[in-house]
Amino acid sequence: MKLSEQTLRVLTNFSRINQSLVFAVGNRLRTISTTDALIAEAVIPDSFPTRFAVYDLPQLLAATKLFDNPELDFDKTWLIIKDVNRSVKFFYTNEALVKAAPEADINVESGNYIKVQLKGADLSAMLKAVGILQVPQIIFKSDGGDVFIAALDLKNDSSNNFKINLGKGNGDVFQFAFDVEKIMLFAVDDYDVTLSDIGAAKFESSTIDLRYWSAVEAKGSFYNE
């Protein structure tokens, strides 16, 4: 089995969310952060033939870079990464040692919600601004007119901030706050975002089969209050 570039990109992104991963049979990958605040799921072009767990996913990904054209063979307790004359035997870990994501999705539309679109260029600019301004939150906000995304410090009214107009709202007044450490784990892409008053949000890529569910910070978030 050879891993496509898209699969490798997804695995690299997931390794930033949680260094461990349970691979299910098939082409669906799912992970959860150690704090339970972020869940990610992707449907990839490649299909895994067996279920196994990896404790150190970054190490596995680094091992594939030892080869120009790596191929993976799967056994009961290990996998082999190989090319013409080189190979690595990489052992699976006990699945009980890995924090696995729940199978059930979070239904963010079970409460009151608003949908917005977030372009990859705007997400990239926002993450760059976070690094420059050193602020701890990213918020989606509307006073009933336009919808904005902003990087700021909610605890400091005089903090530097950066905002982008995402377009017209629907009349709802809301603010949804996120710890920047969650948003920084997202792959930079275009997203259809569902913001919900149940305390969670869904970010679904509009270019590949990838989605994230993130907890919303209770302090600094409101909807039509």
N, C-alpha and C positions, 0 to 999 in steps of 0.2 A: 504494500500500500504506500502510495506517495501522497504527501499532504500538499494541498493547493496553497497558493499565496494567501487567498482569503481565509482559509482555515488557520494558517499560521498567524495572520493578523488578529483574528478573533482570540486565539489562544494566548497571544501576547497581551492583549487587552485584559482578558480574564485573569491572567496571572498577576496583574496589578491590583485586582479586586480581592483575590484570595490566592495565595501561593499553592494551595492544594486544590485538586479537582477530581471528581468522580466522572469518568467517561461511561456513558450508557451505550448500549448497543444501538447503532443507527447514526443519524446525522444531526442530532439535537444535543447542544451543549447548554449547561445551566450551572451558574455559580452564585454564591452569596458571600457578602463580606463578613468578616469575623464579628462585626458589631450588629449584624442582621439588618443594617440600615439600607442596604443596596442589594438587589437581585438582578442578574443579567441572564439573558437567554439568546441563543443564536441557532439558526438552522444553517448548516454549512454544506459545501458541495461534496464533502467526503463522508463516508459512512464507516464507522468503527465496527469490527466484526465481533467484539467481545466486550464485556463490562469489566472495568478495572479502575483502580484509584492510583493517583500519583500524589505524593506528599510535596514534592518540590517541582512544580511545573516550570518555573524559570530555568531550573537546571536541565530538565528534559529538552526545553526549547534550545538552550545553549548547546546541548549535545548534538542536536540535528545540524548545527552550524559547523561541526567538524567535517562535514561531507559536502561535496559539490552537488550531488544529486541523491539525497538520502531516500532510502526505502525502509518501511517499517514492516516487520513480521511479528505477530502476536502469539505468545504461548500462554499457558495457564497462570504462570507466576511472574513472567517478565515479558518484555518486548525487546526485539533486536533492531537497532538502527544500523544500516549497512549501505555500502556501495560496492564497487568492484573488488577492492582488496582490504577494506577496513570495516570494523563493526564495533558497536557498543551494546553491551547487555545492560538493560535498565530494568530494575526490579520494581514491581508494583508494591504499593503499601496496603496495609490493612484498612479496609474501607471505614472501620470504626474510628480511625484516627483522623478522618477527613470530615470537615463540616460541609455537608451536602445541602444544596438548595432544595426547598420544598417543591413538590411537583405541581401544586396548585398555583395558579396565577392570582394576583391581587386585582380584584375588580374595582378599579378606580372610578368607574361610572356608577357604582352603587350609591354614591352620595351626590351632592351638588358639585358640578365640575365645569371647567372652561377649557376649550381647546385652542392652542396657539401653534404657530409654526416657527421653528428655530432653524435658521440656515447655518450650515457648517462654517461659513465665513464669519458669521456673528458669534458663534460659539468660540471659534478660534480667537477672535478679537477679545472676547470677554475673559478667556483664560489668560491671555497675554496681559490684560489690564490687571487681573488679580495678582499676577507675579510682580508687576511694576508698582502697584499701589499698596500691596501687602494688606489686603482687606479680607475678612473671614467669611463673608456671606455673598451669595448671588440670589437675587430676588426677581420674581416676575410680579409686576404691579400694574394696576389700572385704577383710575379714579372714575371709570365709567366711559371715558373717551378712548384715547390711544392706550395700547399695551406696551410696556417697557420691560426690558431686562436690564438689571443694574448690578454692579459689583460695588460693595460698600461695607461699612461696619455699622450694624443696626444699633449697637450700644453707644455709638459716638456720632452725635448729630453734626459735628464739625469735621468728620473724616472726609478724606478725598473719596470721590466716587466716579464711576464711569457708567454710562447708560446708553442703550440702543433702542430706538423706536422699532417695535415689531409690527406695527400697523394698527388698524382700528379694532376696538373692542366691541362688545355686544351690549354695553350699558352696565354690566356687573362691576362692582367695586371689590377689589381683592388685592391681596398680597400673599405670595407664597415664598417662603425663605428656605434656602438650602445652604448647608455647610459647603464651602468651596471644595473641601477634600472629596466630597462625593462626586461633584460635577467634573472635577479634574480627572476622574477615573474613566469618563466616557470617551469612546472613540469619537474623534472630530468628524461629524457627518451632519446631514440635514435630518431634523427630527420633527415628527408630529407629537406635540406635547399635550398630555391631558393632566390638568391640575385639579385636584379633588379635595374637598373639605373633610374627607375621611382621614387625612393626614398622610397621604401618599400621592405620588405623581408617576406617570408613565411616559417614558421617552422612547418613541418607536422610530427607527430609522426609515426614511423614505427611499433609500437606495439599496439596502441589503436587508436580509431577514434577521434583524437584530433589535433587541428592546431591553430597556432597563426600567426597573421599578425602584423608586427612591423614596425614603421617608422624608417628610416635610418637617422643618423645624417648627415646633409648636409656638415658641416665642417669636413674634414678628410675623405670624401668618394669620390671615383672616379672610372670610369670604362673605360679602354682602352684610357686614355687621353695621 
